[in-house]
Amino acid sequence: MKLDRLIAGHQSQGRQAAHHAIATRRVRVDGVVVTDSHHPVDRFMKVEMDHVLVQAPERALYLMLHKPVGILSATKDDQFQTVIDLIDDPDKHRLHIAGRLDRSTSGLVLLTNDGRWSKRLMAAEEKVPKVYLVETLDPISPDAVEAFARGFYFHTEDITTLPAELEILGERSARLTLHEGRYHQVKRMFHRVENLVVKLHRESIGTLTLPEDLPAGAWRELTREEVLAAAGDE
């Protein structure tokens, strides 16, 4: 929303009066005088006019959660426990999920009430890397490394997956880095090299890595530095 629109709605004073108030330095955003009527504001900003509160800032939440296997990546479900059920915070009902995981997959899940932040982080065009630890039913062929790097054509969506980095860690284990997030993508890619995924765990999304000391089912708030770095604002 633009600042003039917010001010215009304050006591229904109208756009012309709002422009005049802003131009004459009567409006502050987060304590700073703003004279640009088109200055963008969101619900997380404190806005005052003549030292009177126009908008109280909403609390911005940015959380990381270590999702256990069996927990649903959803905000509400009548049958299964969800990631929201694991959060002990009075504002958890405001959260949405940035980067869902299948119920059978564990690892890093991000939750926030800041839609602009999550959209920037998860937008396909940003190609934010997502790193997974994979365990398979059968030994992983060395030829799979090149196959993942070439990409796979999925005829149902008529797309070819972006090049992915597959690092073989053991006979049946690997680390996979994707730059997109399609439906059951990891399992479908391994199916194309005639193998089955038996365990899948997400280690990181972009600059955010799941800490080793954060146990399954636990969560914590992101630091300001982590929030900015994740969105590329560092």
C-alpha positions, 0 to 999 in steps of 0.5 A, a space after each residue: 500500500 502507498 503511504 498516501 492511501 493509508 493516510 487518506 483513510 485515517 479519519 476519512 480525510 481524503 487523498 488531497 489532505 493526505 498529500 498535504 500532511 505528508 508534504 508538510 512533514 507531519 507523517 512518520 513511518 517507523 519514527 522517520 519523517 516521510 515526505 514521499 506520498 508513494 512511499 510503500 508501507 505494509 502492516 509491519 510498519 508503525 505510521 503516525 500523523 501529528 504524533 497520533 498513531 495511524 497504524 500500529 505495527 503487526 508483529 512480523 514472524 519468521 520461524 524455522 522448524 525441524 519437521 519430523 516424519 509423519 507431520 503434515 505441512 499444512 496450517 490445519 487438518 482434521 486427521 493429521 498433526 500439522 507443523 502449526 500444531 508444533 508451534 507454541 506462539 500466540 500468533 501462530 494462526 497468522 503463519 503460512 508455510 514457505 516450502 512445504 514437505 511431504 508427510 514422509 519427509 523430514 527437515 527444514 520448514 520455514 513459517 512466516 506471516 510476511 507474504 512478500 518475504 516468503 514469495 521472494 524466497 520461494 519464487 521459481 525465478 529466484 532459483 533458490 537452492 534447496 538441499 536434501 539428504 537422500 537414502 535409496 532402496 538400491 545402490 546409486 549408480 555413478 551415471 545418475 550424477 550426469 543424469 540429474 545434471 542434464 535434467 529430466 523431462 516430465 511429460 505430465 507437466 511438459 517441463 524439463 527439470 533444471 540441472 541438479 547437483 547430485 553428490 553420492 555420499 555412500 552406496 545408497 545415500 546422496 546429497 541433492 541440490 535442487 533449484 526448483 520445487 516441483 510435486 514429489 520432484 526428488 522421488 520422481 527424479 530417482 524413479 527415472 534412474 530406476 531407484 526408490 527414495 526410502 528416506 528424505 531430509 531437507 537440510 537447507 533452503 538458500 542461506 538457511 540451514 537446519 542447525 544440528 542442535 535443533 531436534 525434530 519437532 523443535 522450532 526457533 525464530 530467525 534472527 534479523 540477519 537470517 531474515 535479510 540474508 534469506 531474501 537477498 537483502 543482506 
